[in-house]
Amino acid sequence: MAEEHVGPSEKQIAVHWREEEYYQPSPGFVAQANVNDPAVFERFSLENFPECFREYAELLTWDKPWEQTLDASNPPFWRWFTGGRLNASYNCLDRHLKSSRNKVAYYFIPEKEDDPPVAVTYQELFVRVNEFAALLADFGGLKQGDRVTIHMPMVVDLPVAMLACARLGIIHSVVFGGFSGKACADRIVDSASHILITTDGYYRNGQWLNHKEKADVAVEEAAKAGQTVEKVLIFDRHAGRYQSETPLVAGRDYRITELLASYRGARVEPVSMLAEDPLFLMYTSGSTGKPKGVQHGTGGYLSYATATSKYILDIKPDDVYWCMADIGWITGHSYIVYGPLALGVSSILYEGVPTYPDAGRPWRIAQRFGVDIFHTSPTAIRSLRMLGPDEPGRYDYHFRLMVTVGEPIEPDVWRWYYNVVGKREAVIVDTWWQTENGGFLCSTVPALAAMKPGSAGPGIPGIHPVIFDDAGQEVPAGSGRGGNICIRNPWPGIMQTIWNDPDRFVRTYYAKYNTDPNSKDWRDWPYLAGDGAMLADDGYFRILGRIDDVINVAGHRLGTKELESAVLKIGDVAEAAVVAAVDTIKGTSPEVYVSLTPGITPSEELKRRIIDTITQEIGPIAKPRMVWMVPDLPKTRSGKIMRRILSAISNNAEDIGDVTTLSNPEVVAGIQQIVKQRSEG
Ligand code: WTA
């Protein structure tokens, strides 16, 4: 596996990284923060594990208290808050109504700047969720434990659909709206969904995108794989007007606004779920072509998303909070929907791209709504900086806290974020975590630790990370060596399993450092995150990037294998390898290497077909930056493609590493020649 690493460049960067200076939170920030007592670390020390996490669960309203905080009797299938009962939609909605039903839950901001924002109160969200839940139960025939696939863009109907599922105990599986119909189909098939919830279309970068056409592809492709979608339920971007160019299929497609007429005023009792009943699936890329359905439970996940929103994002009742991520990713699930709603805060939900129509847009939104907590990714920061380096200074807004998440942030970009976006007033938290984790793992606790550009920070309270080398030895702090970051202990937000594939769950996350598969002691089951990291003397972790065949493009996680399998659908392509090339905006961007079937000659037309196929199969986010047609790919003697070498070539590395283990070392010079033409051309 070590030979197959993608992106050795990241390791090289690490070697050259110097230690950065600290930045301190202001005394004003510290004084008001939700956590400013260092005793929190003692409370959440390993000695107090797992009972320390009771505090997290106590932030929620339970129908029935839990009996055991952690049942660790069947590692690594941890069961949190067993015996307890609760409902996630109740916690996000009903419990706020008494004191704050007129408070805004979401300010929906259409991408078109002339379209007025829409404020949706907790009461209004409650009503919509109830009516839609009634529709799902009655017209949809859905019940607790069923799976539903939701393929939606950033509109309020998306959290409505999620919470309606949660109210009924239906397991939602949200597919990022930018994914293709085919990618949606794969997820429909794996989760065995009979119902697809979608929308007619939406606005993105100034364009109307026909979204419903993807549903047709999804249903058709799912059918080929044996999964029948009986009903497609379609929201309207403009309520009451169906605007997709794609016609409705009679007996299969239904417009939600029409159906809702029968459910007006309906109220649905929230189903009292066991803490360990699954809440949702979120598919994420793994090292094989098949995306894995990360399964999150109700009580543990919701406790963790809520508590980390309170203590790390420092959300308070009167904040206006804006997370610019997409709800179709885990950041949106935990930190646009479940965490913030459970805390009852007002959030911005923005439809479009951050730089539309110009790089001042986010700052105008911040100014207009008085946003004081801002949450985004390094990719967004890089592009806002590139297109409008001085824009933030032109607007009168003031952030108290800012978040970066999804990729490593370069110290230089961090400093622009701090000085220019945050106006030197805002604390930054660089939060490292993953779909599998439910919520943050590493970050500074904002009032309790200094910030250090480029480093996420130590484990947050209750999270005890460690770096192991490939042989299982602990890599000590300050050694300057990278290794595999692991978490020593379970925590409430950790995934429960991979949907339908518990063996893969154990293999992927626990097998590497577990020495005794029969051990019933959680200490023998460190969680392997799959990222390389370095630990500095001060206990701060710097994340280096993925160690498996996963690449991170603009904060979106893509499996190299997914792209490769798409390319290999083209008959003219013999072999394909995808690597991550360093990109000034997106962090990394995919480059595709292909060898062609005999008799086929390279052409621009074929190149275009490869790019189009990837876009159709996966979506525009996976669009490769370059397609290199080469005579042969470098391979080990056992026939494994050596992506490491291709990655070094794509990244202009001075030293491409050892080629002596190749079965065909002679091809390397030829490939270098072809790629060199780029820098010369
Ligand atoms: C990367 C997103 C550096 C990492 C929440 C991880 C980060 C993957 C950071 C998970 C960060 C996330 N610094 N790298 N602050 N946050 N990553 O599942 O490689 O979409 O494994 O979850 O993003 O991506 P995912």
Residues whose N, C-alpha, C, O or C-beta is under 5 A from the ligand:
A	BS01	WTA	T404 V405 G406 E407 P408 D430 T431 W432 W433 Q434 T435 A456 A529 D531 I543 G545 R546 G555 R557
